Amino acid sequence: MPHYKIAIVGAGPAGYFAAQALQNSVTEDLTFSIDMIERLPTPWGLVRSGVAPDHPKIKTVSKVFEKIANQPGFRLFGNVELGKDISLEDLTNKYDAVVMATGSSIGKKLGIPGEDLPNSISASEFVPWYNGHPDFKDFKIDLLGKVAVVIGAGNVAMDCGRMLAIDPKELDETDSADHALNALHKSNIRKVFITGRRGAEFAAFTAPELRDLPKLEHTDVYINADAIALAYKNAEAKGEVEKHLASNLEAMKAVIEVPKQGHERSLEFLFSHTPKEILGQDKVEAIVYSTPDGDVTIPCDLVITAIGYVPEVIPGIHFESGKIANIDGRVIGSNIYTVGWAKRGPSGVIGTNKSDAADVVQLLISDLKEPKQAGDISELLKSNHEIVDQPYWVRINEAEVAAGEVRGKPRVKAVSVADLLRLGQP
Ligand SMILES: Cc1cc2nc3c(=O)[nH]c(=O)nc-3n(C[C@H](O)[C@H](O)[C@H](O)COP(=O)(O)OP(=O)(O)OC[C@H]3O[C@@H](n4cnc5c(N)ncnc54)[C@H](O)[C@@H]3O)c2cc1C
């Protein structure tokens, strides 16, 4: 009975869904050992370090991941980085197939003057900072000023804007990192703009996120009614308004219709604002936009760019147009496959990765030949390497959840690798 060894690199949604698709393909004549390799001591990818803390329901998908991890033949190798602790060649030699599920984690740059001024930062720094990603535990952000600008018209921009604009009390019962929660409690930011380059009809927000905005208890949300009327007009001029766009525009209209309470905190959406230059002497002081009505300068103290991600370079992997070079998930001329944001680029919600991974796994299975007899990753790592296997991770997870229970939170995250490893010691 053929038995194949598959390495999956990256323990985010795409990696788990690839593992699940392999598990679902097991028959009497086809079985798999799955080794999942993750550079952090914690799995779940952006479900832990991306999804906003005030959206805890989204994170319940982690229960599905844990079920996958508990199936026979699955092993977690956390705290193991491809390109540092092991090489791609090691994996391709030892495994019948290698599935790259490494995501896309570096913030895209605007390429405008002033972008490198202090307090002009990227969502790819701000988000993992408030979510307790170990790489960003010492990240510094100055929240002393009153006005913040978020550049981008997608859900990541919305998360960043909301995190700055809501009353931090609303985050007390979430799993936001303690360092971020402390900083947000001291924050002077009271006015937040989210700005999109094009009209509202092109915004990439999704309707459920927009529909949440009127529920904010301590923040008034503003969208210009003329901008929405224009978006309807422009969309209708092209024919029937597509369903997704219609529900987005409806959700924006609902925001406009909510009576404003005169809160000290506000979140305002501006469309057709193309960033031109960030101004400031020693740090951000203002941003200049070009708009259909001419240049507009908004004085501000913090700029966060949320305009997409590019993948981190991994030795031995060829990247093309912001993703691993692939055809339908196959890396041509190798036993390497790719899924998730590494394969498609940074678009799609958690669920998108499921059907996508299932399609790639079908191709992978159809390509399998004679199984290799070449050992596995445990022979590749140094004998003193601290591997976070599934039981080790379960101990970390339980310790974080227990610390959270005392404080009425889902968990209290440990934010350094050393602390995480300590938490999981038997
Ligand atoms: C800020 C933000 C908020 C989001 N909010 C939502 C939401 O509310 N709802 C929703 O449905 N979707 C949301 N998404 C989208 C969702 O997170 C993605 O669709 C999904 O995480 C992509 O999965 P992935 O497995 O491809 O990548 P990731 O989740 O990024 O996982 C990649 C994993 O690979 C690991 N890795 C990288 N390099 C290496 C290496 N060299 N060696 C070993 N491991 C490595 C990383 O540490 C990471 O754990 C959000 C995305 C972002 C950025």
The ligand as an SDF file (V2000), in Angstrom:
LIG
                    3D

 53 58  0  0  0  0  0  0  0  0999 V2000
   -4.5760   41.8790    9.0340 C   0  0  0  0  0  0  0  0  0  0  0  0
   -5.3870   40.7660    8.4450 C   0  0  0  0  0  0  0  0  0  0  0  0
   -6.6570   40.5100    8.9110 C   0  0  0  0  0  0  0  0  0  0  0  0
   -7.4190   39.4880    8.3550 C   0  0  0  0  0  0  0  0  0  0  0  0
   -8.6740   39.2690    8.8470 N   0  0  0  0  0  0  0  0  0  0  0  0
   -9.4300   38.2890    8.3120 C   0  0  0  0  0  0  0  0  0  0  0  0
  -10.7310   38.0430    8.8330 C   0  0  0  0  0  0  0  0  0  0  0  0
  -11.2080   38.7330    9.7580 O   0  0  0  0  0  0  0  0  0  0  0  0
  -11.4560   37.0320    8.2720 N   0  0  0  0  0  0  0  0  0  0  0  0
  -10.9590   36.2580    7.2410 C   0  0  0  0  0  0  0  0  0  0  0  0
  -11.6440   35.3340    6.7700 O   0  0  0  0  0  0  0  0  0  0  0  0
   -9.7240   36.4830    6.7330 N   0  0  0  0  0  0  0  0  0  0  0  0
   -8.9570   37.4680    7.2520 C   0  0  0  0  0  0  0  0  0  0  0  0
   -7.7040   37.7040    6.7400 N   0  0  0  0  0  0  0  0  0  0  0  0
   -7.2190   36.8520    5.6280 C   0  0  0  0  0  0  0  0  0  0  0  0
   -6.6460   35.5110    6.1380 C   0  0  0  0  0  0  0  0  0  0  0  0
   -5.8690   35.7660    7.2800 O   0  0  0  0  0  0  0  0  0  0  0  0
   -5.8400   34.8170    5.0310 C   0  0  0  0  0  0  0  0  0  0  0  0
   -6.7500   34.4310    4.0030 O   0  0  0  0  0  0  0  0  0  0  0  0
   -5.0950   33.5800    5.5030 C   0  0  0  0  0  0  0  0  0  0  0  0
   -4.4460   33.7500    6.7230 O   0  0  0  0  0  0  0  0  0  0  0  0
   -4.0430   33.1430    4.4710 C   0  0  0  0  0  0  0  0  0  0  0  0
   -3.5430   31.9200    4.8930 O   0  0  0  0  0  0  0  0  0  0  0  0
   -2.0710   31.3960    4.5770 P   0  0  0  0  0  0  0  0  0  0  0  0
   -1.9820   30.0800    5.2770 O   0  0  0  0  0  0  0  0  0  0  0  0
   -1.8350   31.4500    3.1210 O   0  0  0  0  0  0  0  0  0  0  0  0
   -1.0700   32.4490    5.2310 O   0  0  0  0  0  0  0  0  0  0  0  0
   -0.7310   32.7990    6.7440 P   0  0  0  0  0  0  0  0  0  0  0  0
   -1.9550   32.8150    7.5800 O   0  0  0  0  0  0  0  0  0  0  0  0
    0.0760   34.0440    6.6820 O   0  0  0  0  0  0  0  0  0  0  0  0
    0.2080   31.6180    7.2590 O   0  0  0  0  0  0  0  0  0  0  0  0
    1.5420   31.4670    6.8070 C   0  0  0  0  0  0  0  0  0  0  0  0
    2.3510   30.7560    7.8780 C   0  0  0  0  0  0  0  0  0  0  0  0
    3.6380   30.3920    7.3410 O   0  0  0  0  0  0  0  0  0  0  0  0
    4.6400   30.6150    8.3290 C   0  0  0  0  0  0  0  0  0  0  0  0
    5.9210   30.7740    7.6310 N   0  0  0  0  0  0  0  0  0  0  0  0
    6.2920   31.7850    6.8060 C   0  0  0  0  0  0  0  0  0  0  0  0
    7.5630   31.6080    6.3740 N   0  0  0  0  0  0  0  0  0  0  0  0
    8.0020   30.4470    6.9180 C   0  0  0  0  0  0  0  0  0  0  0  0
    9.2350   29.7210    6.8430 C   0  0  0  0  0  0  0  0  0  0  0  0
   10.2770   30.1730    6.1100 N   0  0  0  0  0  0  0  0  0  0  0  0
    9.3660   28.5660    7.5430 N   0  0  0  0  0  0  0  0  0  0  0  0
    8.3170   28.0890    8.2940 C   0  0  0  0  0  0  0  0  0  0  0  0
    7.1290   28.7540    8.4110 N   0  0  0  0  0  0  0  0  0  0  0  0
    6.9670   29.9010    7.7190 C   0  0  0  0  0  0  0  0  0  0  0  0
    4.1670   31.8910    9.0270 C   0  0  0  0  0  0  0  0  0  0  0  0
    4.7600   32.0610   10.2880 O   0  0  0  0  0  0  0  0  0  0  0  0
    2.6420   31.6340    9.0980 C   0  0  0  0  0  0  0  0  0  0  0  0
    2.2930   30.9470   10.2940 O   0  0  0  0  0  0  0  0  0  0  0  0
   -6.9100   38.7110    7.2760 C   0  0  0  0  0  0  0  0  0  0  0  0
   -5.6220   38.9800    6.7990 C   0  0  0  0  0  0  0  0  0  0  0  0
   -4.8680   39.9930    7.3660 C   0  0  0  0  0  0  0  0  0  0  0  0
   -3.4890   40.2880    6.8410 C   0  0  0  0  0  0  0  0  0  0  0  0
  1  2  1  0
  2  3  1  0
  2 52  2  0
  3  4  2  0
  4  5  1  0
  4 50  1  0
  5  6  2  0
  6  7  1  0
  6 13  1  0
  7  8  2  0
  7  9  1  0
  9 10  1  0
 10 11  2  0
 10 12  1  0
 12 13  2  0
 13 14  1  0
 14 15  1  0
 14 50  1  0
 15 16  1  0
 16 17  1  0
 16 18  1  0
 18 19  1  0
 18 20  1  0
 20 21  1  0
 20 22  1  0
 22 23  1  0
 23 24  1  0
 24 25  2  0
 24 26  1  0
 24 27  1  0
 27 28  1  0
 28 29  2  0
 28 30  1  0
 28 31  1  0
 31 32  1  0
 32 33  1  0
 33 34  1  0
 33 48  1  0
 34 35  1  0
 35 36  1  0
 35 46  1  0
 36 37  1  0
 36 45  1  0
 37 38  2  0
 38 39  1  0
 39 40  1  0
 39 45  2  0
 40 41  1  0
 40 42  2  0
 42 43  1  0
 43 44  2  0
 44 45  1  0
 46 47  1  0
 46 48  1  0
 48 49  1  0
 50 51  2  0
 51 52  1  0
 52 53  1  0
M  END
$$$$
